[in-house]
Amino acid sequence: TPEGTVQLPGIGSIPAHGLSLDELKREVEERYRELLGTGVEVTPSLVQRAPRFVYVLGEVLNPGRYLLEGPTSVMQSIALAGGWRNGGNLRELVVFRRNDDWRLMATRLDLQGALLGKRPCPADEIWLRDSDIVIVPKSPILLVDDFIELVFTRGIYGVVPFQGISIGFSKLSSI
């Protein structure tokens, strides 16, 4: 099923997501042994694999979900998203991934040299797994620009219009 389970007569739904075919075989045979008391031999086979996706977000041209059709690296995922935007921080890419125990892990990568053609063999390049999230963050200058826009364009100046206030500097010279 799309949820990663297998439906079988007599034993119902069995979680199969993340199991190898041998592990699934042992699990199904054990459940049938509990139900019937005799050994039932099962031979599972994989007919179709569920689609696998990677998510690319942040400073890329086309953020979104992309199908993993084969082994895909972080640089390839950025290419799938149309490349990076001017101002993307390629020194601090982040890949979020679930561990085997479902804890969320974050890995920071520096791929600037590789993506700009200055370092041919990047040590930080990794292969992506199903449901990994690649984030290309904003560069520090874009963060400052966003701060200025929020504070001065939408914030202070948006609430208090300073345009009508004039300060006479000519009177300051007489002090």
Number of C-alpha atoms within 10 A of each C-alpha: 11 8 9 13 13 15 12 11 7 10 12 10 13 15 14 18 14 10 12 11 14 11 13 21 16 14 17 21 18 17 16 20 14 12 11 11 10 11 11 12 13 13 11 13 10 7 6 6 6 11 10 15 17 21 21 25 19 18 22 23 17 17 20 14 17 15 15 18 9 8 9 16 14 24 17 15 22 23 15 21 19 13 18 19 14 12 16 22 22 22 15 18 21 19 20 17 19 15 9 8 6 8 9 10 11 14 13 14 19 17 22 17 14 17 16 10 10 10 12 10 11 15 11 13 15 14 12 23 16 14 17 20 22 25 24 24 20 21 17 12 12 15 13 12 11 14 13 13 12 14 12 13 13 11 13 12 13 12 10 8 9 10 7 6 7 7 8 7 8 8 8 8 6 6 5
